[in-house]
């Protein structure tokens, strides 16, 4: 199973039309475009995909469009986490019904669960989905930092197969790897740390910027696997030049702007996510052009 997750997975943006409604056709176009460029799979309705800003029905539509577009050509991880546990459980059931390969879920929101609560929550999810279930370690967003003891308890649950690790603490990530063994999936979630994460034991990688410059990260990932450290560092550096100049809450809008310039109109982000002004938009497009990332 590990090989199925060894590669680059864009945290796919969600396509909206001019009225802010889901655009299934554009979602299919984007999904197919990413897989045709060599991405191993797709992470659907995560943070970059604005999942928590959408209704339950909208999230179903997005996942269904993605599955229809790529079929069995890629590994699809459906993020089904929500503030409401009942919504999360229903989305887990839906993900299984439509054929997602795996599910992932944040450990709740607003309230901070203890280890016992997390164990019961993820056990319920895994029982419903009956497929690989990924924990989600992103303390900067959830306020929940998964420690080694809690991960060990969660990993003992049937169908819990690994986690998405979005954190700069690669020491903790490597400790998780060594504690749980090579079959435990660790999907790195910090684009700017993709290469060092791979060196410290990540299985695959999930990221936002992979929407518009997937080839850079695919090159970096393959370079690590080949032992070409100089090339891996060079690719990471090229990506980080863009990331460093464009970090912040406007990330989703920038990804959508980049996709528009690549010929895929996925609309703009939903409120309260910010949108860049015209000057920043022009500067970003020029940056992509000067780097030969768009025509």
N, C-alpha and C positions, 0 to 999 in steps of 0.2 A: 504493500500500500504506500510506503514511503515515497517510492519513485513517482507516484501520481501527483505528488505535491512538491517535487523538487524542480523549482523554476520560478518564473516571474508571474505574479498575479496582480493585475491592476485592481485597485479599489475603485470600481467603475463608477463614474458619475452617473446620475440619473438624468435622463433626457426629459425636458419640459418643453411644451409648445409656447407660442406667444402669449397665451392666456395663463400660463403657469400650471397647466394640466399635464399629466403624463403623456409622453409621445412614444408609444410603443414602436413605431416604425424606426424612429431615430435610435431608440434603445437597441433594436436589433442590428441596425447599421453599425453602431459603435462596437457592439459585442463581437460581431463578425470581423470587423476591421482589426481589432486587437488580437484576436486569435490568428488571423491570417498573417500578422506580423511576428508571430512566434511566441506569443505569451502562452504559458502552460495552462492557465486557467483564469477565472474571474471571481472576484469577491464582491458580492452584490448587496446593495442597501446597507453598507457600512456608514461611517461618518462622512467620508467623501461623497458617498452616494446619497447623503441627506436622509437616510432611512428614518431617523427619529423625528424628522420634520414632515413625514408623510403619514397618511392614514393606513390602516391595516389593508384595506382593499387596494390602495395604490401600490403598496409593497408587493402584493400578490401579482398585480399586473406586470410590474417590472421584472420579477423573477420569472414569470411565465414567458415574457418576451425574450429574456436572455436564454432560457432553456431552448426555446423554439429556434433561436438564431444559431446556436452553436451545437446543439444536439450532443453527441458523444465525442465531439472533436476536442473537448477541453474539460477540465475539472471545474465544477461550479460549487463555490462555497456560498451559501446563503446566510447573511447575517440577519438573525431573527430577533435580536435583543430589542426590548422596548421597556418603557417605564412600567407598564402593566404586565405582571407575570402571565395573566390569562391571555393577553394578546401574544406574548412570546410563545406560549404553548400552542396556540392556534397556528401561528406562523411556522412553528416547527413541524406541525402536522402537514401543513400545506407544502412546505419544502420537500417533505418526503413524498407526497402525492405526485408532485410535478417532476420529480426526478433529480433534484439537486444532489450532488455527490456527498456533501457535508454541510453541517450547520455550524454557526458560531454565534455567540451571544455575550454581550457585555454583562457584568454581574449586577444588573439592576442600575438604578439611577436615583438620585436624591437621598434615599436612605442608604446607610452603609451597613451591609450585612456582615455577620460574623461567619466563621468557618463552617459552623453547623448549618447555617442558612444557605451558604453557597453549595454545600454538599447536597442538600435536599433539592435545591433549585436545579442544579445541573443533572442530578439523577433523574428528575422528572423530565427534563428536556431530552436527555439521551434515551429514556424509555419510550417517549413519544416518537422521536425521529427514527430510531433504530438504524442509525448510520453514524459515521464518524462525527463526533461533536468536539468543537474547539472551544476552550476557555478563551477569555479575552482579557489580557493584562494591559490596561491602558490607564494607569493611575492618575495621569494628568487630566483625564476627562471624567473618570468615575469616582475618584477618591479611594478606590480599592486597590491595594497593592498585594498581589498574590505572593505569599512567602513559600518557602520550600516545603514546609510541613503541610500547608493547605493544598499545594499542588500535588503532593504525594497522596493525600486522601482523595482528591478529585480524580487523579489518574487511575485510581483503583475501581472507579465506576465503569461498568460495562459500556462500551461505545465512546467513552471519553478518550480521544485519540491524541490530543495535544493542545496547543494554544497559539493564539496570535500575541506576539510580544512587542508592544509599542512602548519602548522605554530606552533611555540611554544606558541603563545599568546592565552592561553586557556581562559583568561578573555574575550577576544573578542569573542571567540567561544561561551562561555556561554551566553554572551549578545545577540548574534545572536539567540541562542536557545530560550531565554526568550522573545525576541522581536517577533519571528516568530511562536512560539508555537511548540507543540510536533509533529505535522504532517509534519513539515519542515525537510527534510532529511539532516543530517549533517554526512558526512563520513570522519572520521579522516584520515589523511594521513602521520602521523609521527609514524613509527613503534615503536620507542623508547618511545613514549608518549601514547601508545594505552590505557593502563589502566587508567591513569589520564584523558585522553580525554573522555573515557566512563563515568567516574564519573562526568565529567562536562557537559555531555549531548549529546555526539555523538550517532547517530543511529547505525552506523556500522563502519567498518574500512577497509581501503585499504592500502596495504603495499607491499614493495619489498621483505623483508625477508620471507614473507608468502609463497614464492615460494618453499623454501627448509625446513623450519621448521613450516609448517602451524599448526601442532598439538599443539605447544607451545602457539600460539596466540589464537587458538580455546579454549584451556583450560583456558587461562587468561580471555577471553571474557565471557565464561560461568561462571567462578568463580565470576566475578563482578555481573552478573545477579542473582547468587544465594546468594549474600551477603557474600561470603567467601573472605574477603579482604586479609587475610594472603596468601591464595593460589594465588590470583590474583597478589599480589606483588611479590611472589616467581617466578611465571611464567614470569612476566615482567623482573625481575632481571636476570633470566637465558638467556632470549633473549638479554637483554642489555649487558651481558658479551660478547656476540659475536659481537653485533653491535658496542660497544664502541671500540673494538680492530680492527674493520674493516670498519670504517667510511671513506668516501671519494669517489672520482670519479670512483674507481675501483669496486663499489658496483655491477654493472650489471654483470661484469665478474665473480665475486665471486659467485653470484647466479647461473650463468651458470655452473661454476665449480662444485658447490654443486649438481646441478641436474645431471650432468654427473656421479658423484659418486653414485647417486641414481638410475642410469640406464636409464636416459633420456638425450640423446645427443642433445642439442639445439645450438651447435656451440659456437662462441665467439662474443663479441660485435663488432659493426661497428665503424670505425673511425669517429670522433676523440676520442671516449671513450677509456680509457686506458685499457690495459691488464696487469695482474700481472705477475711477472717473475716466473721462476720455483721454486725458493726458497720460495717465498710467497705462491705459490700454494700448495706446500707440507705442509707448516705450517698451512694453512687454512684447508686442508683436515684432518690433524692430530687433529686440534681443534674440528672439527665436530665429528671425531671418539671418541675422549676422552669424549665428551659429550653425546655419544650414539645417535647422530643424524643421523649417517650413519653407515653401517656395516663395 
